[in-house]
Amino acid sequence: MNLTHIEHIGIAVKNLDATIRFYEEVLNLKCYAVEEVADQKVRTAFFQIGQTKIELLETTSPDGPIGKFIEKRGEGIHHIAFASENLNQSLIELQKKQINLIDDKPRKGAEGFNIAFLHPKDTSGVLIELCEKPE
């Protein structure tokens, strides 16, 4: 498996617009994209800092994954995403190592990336996302 860098850190927030203002006005970062991913019931906002991005996540429905996360745990770090050079091959390798996957095949995520999540039960409680930028 060839992971190249931390692609982004996902942070669950209750109010996307207020949090964008904090990142822009206090941290002096620039939000370069806001996007809704309807099938994941989430709105996202992205900030670039070096090679890594921060992805803010606001639920569009209380029964969506982010809505459930915030209800259970409150706002905060939701996941860490690693860039993969070959997502399909990475998933095959993880299955051979008997790692439980939330996604056994890639699906579309924000920014058009192909994504797949590993189950936190096998990752010391951390939700890990693997991402591959489409060509």
KOLNU-777889 format. One record per residue (C-alpha): residue in one letter; x, y, z. Coordinates in steps of 0.1 Angstrom, whole numbers, plus 5000, padded with zeros to 4 digits. Layout:
! residues N
   aa     px     py     pz
    a      X      Y      Z
...
END
This chain:
! residues 135
   aa     px     py     pz
    m   5000   5000   5000
    n   5014   5034   4990
    l   5001   5063   5011
    t   5018   5095   5001
    h   5006   5121   5027
    i   4978   5133   5050
    e   4953   5145   5025
    h   4930   5162   5050
    i   4917   5162   5086
    g   4879   5161   5088
    i   4863   5182   5116
    a   4826   5179   5125
    v   4810   5213   5132
    k   4775   5225   5141
    n   4776   5257   5121
    l   4797   5257   5089
    d   4794   5294   5082
    a   4805   5305   5117
    t   4834   5280   5117
    i   4845   5292   5082
    r   4846   5328   5096
    f   4867   5316   5126
    y   4893   5299   5103
    e   4894   5329   5080
    e   4893   5358   5105
    v   4912   5342   5134
    l   4935   5317   5117
    n   4939   5338   5085
    l   4933   5308   5063
    k   4912   5310   5031
    c   4882   5288   5024
    y   4886   5278   4988
    a   4856   5255   4984
    v   4822   5248   4999
    e   4803   5218   4986
    e   4774   5196   4995
    v   4777   5158   4992
    a   4741   5149   4992
    d   4745   5111   4995
    q   4765   5116   5027
    k   4741   5143   5040
    v   4769   5168   5046
    r   4782   5202   5035
    t   4819   5207   5035
    a   4843   5236   5034
    f   4880   5232   5026
    f   4911   5251   5037
    q   4947   5244   5024
    i   4976   5246   5048
    g   5008   5233   5033
    q   5002   5200   5016
    t   4973   5192   5040
    k   4937   5203   5039
    i   4912   5209   5067
    e   4877   5197   5058
    l   4849   5212   5079
    l   4818   5190   5079
    e   4783   5202   5087
    t   4753   5178   5086
    t   4724   5185   5063
    s   4703   5160   5082
    p   4702   5149   5119
    d   4703   5113   5108
    g   4734   5117   5086
    p   4768   5104   5097
    i   4780   5138   5109
    g   4747   5146   5126
    k   4749   5113   5145
    f   4786   5119   5153
    i   4779   5154   5168
    e   4749   5141   5188
    k   4770   5113   5203
    r   4804   5130   5207
    g   4800   5167   5200
    e   4820   5188   5176
    g   4856   5179   5169
    i   4879   5158   5148
    h   4859   5133   5128
    h   4885   5116   5107
    i   4920   5116   5092
    a   4924   5110   5055
    f   4955   5096   5038
    a   4962   5100   5001
    s   4965   5067   4983
    e   4982   5062   4949
    n   4960   5032   4942
    l   4928   5030   4963
    n   4916   4998   4949
    q   4949   4981   4956
    s   4950   4996   4991
    l   4916   4981   4999
    i   4926   4947   4986
    e   4957   4947   5008
    l   4937   4958   5038
    q   4912   4930   5033
    k   4940   4905   5031
    k   4952   4918   5064
    q   4917   4913   5078
    i   4911   4950   5084
    n   4873   4957   5087
    l   4863   4982   5060
    i   4833   5005   5060
    d   4837   5007   5023
    d   4850   4976   5005
    k   4851   4995   4972
    p   4857   5032   4965
    r   4829   5058   4963
    k   4827   5094   4953
    g   4835   5120   4980
    a   4840   5157   4982
    e   4861   5174   4955
    g   4855   5144   4932
    f   4879   5122   4951
    n   4874   5084   4953
    i   4872   5075   4990
    a   4869   5046   5013
    f   4867   5044   5051
    l   4883   5019   5075
    h   4864   5008   5105
    p   4876   5025   5137
    k   4874   4992   5156
    d   4905   4981   5138
    t   4923   5015   5139
    s   4925   5022   5176
    g   4893   5042   5175
    v   4903   5066   5147
    l   4881   5068   5116
    i   4905   5066   5087
    e   4897   5076   5052
    l   4917   5067   5022
    c   4915   5091   4992
    e   4925   5090   4956
    k   4924   5120   4934
    p   4908   5112   4901
    e   4929   5116   4870
END
